[in-house]
């Protein structure tokens, strides 16, 4: 199978399963326990507030610089 054929097959597969995946995503969002999610994420949020966010070596800062270059 050529690269072009693989790409076409990949695109066709996503076209076929995309609607079902979207329905699954919507069900998961609807059924999510938001209060529990916030409770579970609160410690990470508090830690980020205490430490001042990512350091320059985390990769996140560099990624944001890259995205800024793409925009402008």
C-alpha positions as CSV (number, residue, x, y, z in Angstrom):
1,X,0.0,0.0,0.0
2,X,1.4,3.4,-1.0
3,X,1.6,6.4,1.4
4,X,-1.2,8.0,-0.7
5,X,-3.4,5.0,-0.3
6,X,-2.8,4.9,3.4
7,X,-3.7,8.5,3.8
8,X,-6.9,8.0,1.9
9,X,-7.8,5.0,4.0
10,X,-7.0,6.9,7.2
11,X,-9.2,9.8,6.0
12,X,-12.0,7.5,5.1
13,X,-11.9,5.7,8.4
14,X,-12.1,9.0,10.3
15,X,-15.0,10.1,8.0
16,X,-16.8,6.9,8.9
17,X,-16.2,6.8,12.6
18,X,-16.2,10.6,13.2
19,X,-19.9,10.9,13.9
20,X,-19.9,8.0,16.4
21,X,-16.9,9.4,18.2
22,X,-18.6,12.8,18.4
23,X,-21.7,11.1,20.0
24,X,-19.4,9.3,22.5
25,X,-17.7,12.6,23.3
26,X,-21.0,14.4,23.9
27,X,-22.2,11.5,26.1
28,X,-19.0,11.7,28.2
29,X,-19.3,15.5,28.6
30,X,-23.0,15.2,29.5
31,X,-22.4,12.4,32.0
32,X,-19.3,13.9,33.6
33,X,-19.5,14.7,37.3
34,X,-18.3,18.3,37.1
35,X,-18.1,18.8,40.9
36,X,-15.9,15.7,41.3
37,X,-13.7,16.8,38.4
38,X,-13.1,20.2,40.0
39,X,-12.4,18.6,43.3
40,X,-9.9,16.2,41.8
41,X,-8.2,19.0,39.8
42,X,-8.1,21.6,42.7
43,X,-4.8,20.3,44.1
44,X,-3.0,20.7,40.8
45,X,-4.5,24.2,40.3
46,X,-3.4,25.2,43.8
47,X,0.1,23.9,43.2
48,X,0.3,25.9,40.0
49,X,-0.7,29.1,41.9
50,X,1.9,28.4,44.6
51,X,4.7,27.7,42.2
52,X,3.9,30.5,39.6
53,X,3.3,28.2,36.7
54,X,5.7,26.2,34.4
55,X,9.4,26.9,34.5
56,X,11.3,27.8,31.4
57,X,12.6,24.2,31.1
58,X,9.2,22.6,31.1
59,X,8.7,22.8,27.3
60,X,5.3,24.5,27.8
61,X,6.9,28.0,27.6
62,X,8.8,27.0,24.4
63,X,5.7,25.6,22.9
64,X,3.8,28.8,23.5
65,X,6.6,30.8,21.9
66,X,6.4,28.5,18.8
67,X,2.6,29.0,18.6
68,X,3.0,32.8,18.9
69,X,5.4,32.7,15.9
70,X,2.9,30.7,13.9
71,X,0.2,33.3,14.6
72,X,2.2,36.3,13.7
